[in-house]
């Protein structure tokens, strides 16, 4: 292949990966290869960052270590749901719209069925049954300086995982219980927990894994000026 033929092929592959990746909320118990994870992390290390700070930090867990974290998080969220992070008023309609699709349509949970709704929400803190989960964090000293680069790294990583046939769900919800995460994983208080990442193989028979969240038209928020 010449450079002129390679570029369209690469672009088509990238388009497919970006379009194929979606938030998976029900995983099979099938384990994830440590070699696959390590290879993806090695490649993601090439992600760009301001002044080459490489500010992303993460801890990945499976097996008993993951079970212990899930137990602690679920207990904390059940005991004090007020720590679940809330969106500003102007953006809450996005969560409401997604909630109707997930809980109402896919799970068949009535709007006034509070116990069922609570049970469904708590699955966030069980990483939706994923056999592998990551906690993503950053040194607080770099939070204002280069938080953006962590997002670039995370997107790079999830696209790599998608290319290997793995499914993911980025979970900001767990950051509301950063004190639990830091205690369980012995993470220094100098760090700021940003999100969790559930990784595994999605259950193809689960209705929630076929929910299409939808996106705004890019023209609504992006301006191009000549």
C-alpha positions as CSV (number, residue, x, y, z in Angstrom):
1,X,0.0,0.0,0.0
2,X,1.1,3.5,-0.7
3,X,0.7,6.4,1.8
4,X,-2.3,7.7,-0.2
5,X,-4.1,4.4,0.1
6,X,-3.1,3.7,3.8
7,X,-4.6,6.9,5.1
8,X,-8.2,6.2,4.0
9,X,-8.0,2.7,5.4
10,X,-6.8,4.1,8.8
11,X,-9.5,6.7,8.8
12,X,-12.2,4.1,8.1
13,X,-10.8,1.9,11.0
14,X,-10.8,4.9,13.3
15,X,-14.3,5.9,12.3
16,X,-15.5,2.3,13.1
17,X,-13.8,2.3,16.5
18,X,-15.2,5.6,17.6
19,X,-18.7,4.7,16.4
20,X,-18.6,1.2,17.8
21,X,-17.6,2.2,21.4
22,X,-20.5,2.7,23.7
23,X,-21.1,2.5,27.4
24,X,-21.7,-1.1,28.5
25,X,-23.7,-1.6,31.6
26,X,-23.9,-5.4,31.9
27,X,-20.8,-7.6,31.6
28,X,-20.2,-11.3,31.2
29,X,-18.0,-13.0,33.8
30,X,-15.4,-13.8,31.1
31,X,-12.0,-12.5,32.3
32,X,-9.8,-10.0,30.5
33,X,-6.3,-11.0,29.5
34,X,-3.6,-9.2,31.6
35,X,-1.4,-9.2,28.4
36,X,-4.1,-7.4,26.5
37,X,-4.4,-4.8,29.3
38,X,-0.6,-4.3,29.5
39,X,-0.3,-3.9,25.8
40,X,-3.0,-1.3,25.7
41,X,-1.5,0.6,28.6
42,X,1.9,0.6,26.9
43,X,0.4,2.0,23.7
44,X,-1.8,4.5,25.4
45,X,1.4,5.9,27.1
46,X,2.0,7.6,23.7
47,X,-1.0,9.9,24.3
48,X,0.0,13.6,24.2
49,X,0.2,15.8,27.3
50,X,1.1,19.4,28.1
51,X,4.8,19.8,28.6
52,X,4.9,15.9,28.4
53,X,3.7,15.7,32.1
54,X,1.9,12.4,31.4
55,X,-0.5,13.2,34.3
56,X,-2.6,10.1,34.1
57,X,-2.5,7.7,37.0
58,X,-4.5,4.5,37.4
59,X,-5.0,1.4,39.4
60,X,-6.6,-1.7,37.7
61,X,-8.2,-4.4,39.7
62,X,-9.7,-7.8,39.2
63,X,-10.5,-10.9,41.3
64,X,-10.5,-10.4,45.1
65,X,-9.1,-6.9,45.0
66,X,-12.0,-5.8,42.8
67,X,-14.5,-7.6,44.9
68,X,-13.3,-5.8,48.0
69,X,-13.5,-2.4,46.3
70,X,-17.0,-3.1,44.9
71,X,-18.2,-4.2,48.3
72,X,-16.9,-1.0,50.0
73,X,-18.2,1.3,47.3
74,X,-21.7,-0.3,47.2
75,X,-22.0,-0.1,51.0
76,X,-21.0,3.6,51.0
77,X,-23.3,4.5,48.2
78,X,-26.2,2.6,49.8
79,X,-25.6,4.3,53.1
80,X,-25.1,7.8,51.8
81,X,-26.5,8.3,48.3
82,X,-26.1,12.1,48.6
83,X,-22.4,11.7,47.6
84,X,-23.4,10.6,44.1
85,X,-22.2,13.5,41.9
86,X,-24.9,15.8,40.6
87,X,-24.9,17.7,37.4
88,X,-25.5,21.5,37.3
89,X,-29.2,22.4,36.6
90,X,-28.5,23.4,33.0
91,X,-27.2,19.9,32.1
92,X,-29.5,17.7,34.1
93,X,-31.8,17.0,31.2
94,X,-29.1,14.9,29.6
95,X,-29.1,12.6,32.6
96,X,-32.9,12.5,32.7
97,X,-33.1,11.6,29.1
98,X,-30.5,8.8,29.4
99,X,-32.2,7.6,32.6
100,X,-35.6,7.2,30.8
101,X,-33.9,5.1,28.1
102,X,-31.9,3.0,30.6
103,X,-34.3,2.5,33.5
104,X,-37.6,3.0,31.9
105,X,-37.3,1.5,28.4
106,X,-34.4,-1.0,28.7
107,X,-35.0,-2.2,32.3
108,X,-38.7,-1.7,32.5
109,X,-38.5,0.2,35.9
110,X,-41.4,2.4,36.6
111,X,-40.5,6.0,37.4
112,X,-42.1,5.8,40.9
113,X,-40.4,2.4,41.7
114,X,-37.8,3.8,44.0
115,X,-36.4,0.5,45.3
116,X,-35.8,-0.9,41.8
117,X,-34.3,2.4,40.7
118,X,-32.0,2.5,43.7
119,X,-30.8,-1.1,43.0
120,X,-30.1,-0.2,39.4
121,X,-28.1,2.9,40.4
122,X,-26.0,0.9,42.9
123,X,-24.8,-1.3,40.0
124,X,-22.6,1.6,39.1
125,X,-20.5,0.9,42.2
126,X,-20.3,-2.8,41.2
127,X,-18.9,-1.8,37.9
128,X,-21.9,-3.5,36.2
129,X,-20.3,-6.9,36.9
130,X,-17.2,-6.2,34.9
131,X,-14.3,-8.6,35.7
132,X,-11.8,-5.7,35.4
133,X,-12.0,-2.2,36.6
134,X,-9.7,0.8,36.7
135,X,-9.6,3.9,38.9
136,X,-8.3,6.9,37.1
137,X,-6.7,9.8,39.1
138,X,-4.4,12.7,38.8
139,X,-1.9,14.5,41.1
140,X,-3.8,17.5,42.5
141,X,-0.9,19.8,41.6
142,X,-1.6,19.1,38.0
143,X,-5.4,19.2,38.1
144,X,-5.8,22.7,36.8
145,X,-2.7,22.6,34.6
146,X,-3.2,19.4,32.6
147,X,-6.5,17.6,33.4
148,X,-7.2,17.6,29.7
149,X,-4.4,15.2,29.0
150,X,-5.9,12.5,31.2
151,X,-9.0,12.6,29.1
152,X,-7.0,12.2,25.9
153,X,-5.2,9.3,27.4
154,X,-8.4,7.7,28.6
155,X,-10.0,8.0,25.1
156,X,-6.9,6.5,23.6
157,X,-7.1,3.6,26.0
158,X,-10.8,2.8,25.5
159,X,-10.4,2.9,21.7
160,X,-7.6,0.4,22.0
161,X,-9.7,-1.9,24.2
162,X,-12.5,-1.6,21.7
163,X,-10.2,-2.6,18.9
164,X,-9.5,-5.8,20.9
165,X,-13.2,-6.6,21.2
166,X,-13.5,-5.4,24.8
167,X,-16.3,-3.2,26.1
168,X,-16.0,-0.4,28.5
169,X,-17.9,2.1,30.7
170,X,-16.4,5.3,32.0
171,X,-17.9,5.9,35.4
172,X,-17.7,9.4,36.9
173,X,-20.1,8.3,39.7
174,X,-17.5,6.5,41.7
175,X,-15.5,9.8,42.2
176,X,-18.2,10.9,44.6
177,X,-16.8,8.3,47.0
178,X,-13.1,9.1,46.5
179,X,-12.5,8.7,50.2
180,X,-13.6,5.1,50.0
181,X,-11.4,4.5,47.0
182,X,-8.3,6.1,48.5
183,X,-8.8,4.1,51.7
184,X,-9.3,0.8,50.0
185,X,-6.5,1.2,47.4
186,X,-4.1,3.2,49.7
187,X,-4.0,6.1,47.3
188,X,-2.4,9.3,48.6
189,X,-4.6,12.2,49.4
190,X,-2.4,14.2,47.1
191,X,-4.3,12.6,44.3
192,X,-7.7,13.5,42.9
193,X,-10.0,10.6,41.8
194,X,-11.5,11.4,38.4
195,X,-13.5,8.3,37.4
196,X,-13.7,4.5,37.2
197,X,-13.4,2.4,34.1
198,X,-15.3,-0.9,33.7
199,X,-13.7,-3.3,31.3
200,X,-14.8,-6.7,30.0
201,X,-17.1,-8.4,27.5
202,X,-20.6,-7.0,27.3
203,X,-23.6,-9.4,27.6
204,X,-25.1,-9.2,24.1
205,X,-28.5,-10.3,25.4
206,X,-28.8,-7.4,27.8
207,X,-31.2,-4.7,26.7
208,X,-29.2,-1.9,28.5
209,X,-26.2,-2.7,26.2
210,X,-28.3,-1.8,23.2
211,X,-29.4,1.6,24.4
212,X,-28.4,4.4,22.1
213,X,-27.7,7.5,24.2
214,X,-27.7,9.8,21.2
215,X,-25.6,12.9,20.7
216,X,-26.2,16.6,19.9
217,X,-25.5,17.7,16.4
218,X,-21.9,19.0,16.5
219,X,-23.0,22.3,14.9
220,X,-25.0,23.1,18.0
221,X,-21.9,23.6,20.0
222,X,-18.9,24.0,17.6
223,X,-18.2,27.2,15.7
224,X,-16.1,27.3,12.5
225,X,-15.0,30.7,11.3
226,X,-13.4,31.7,8.1
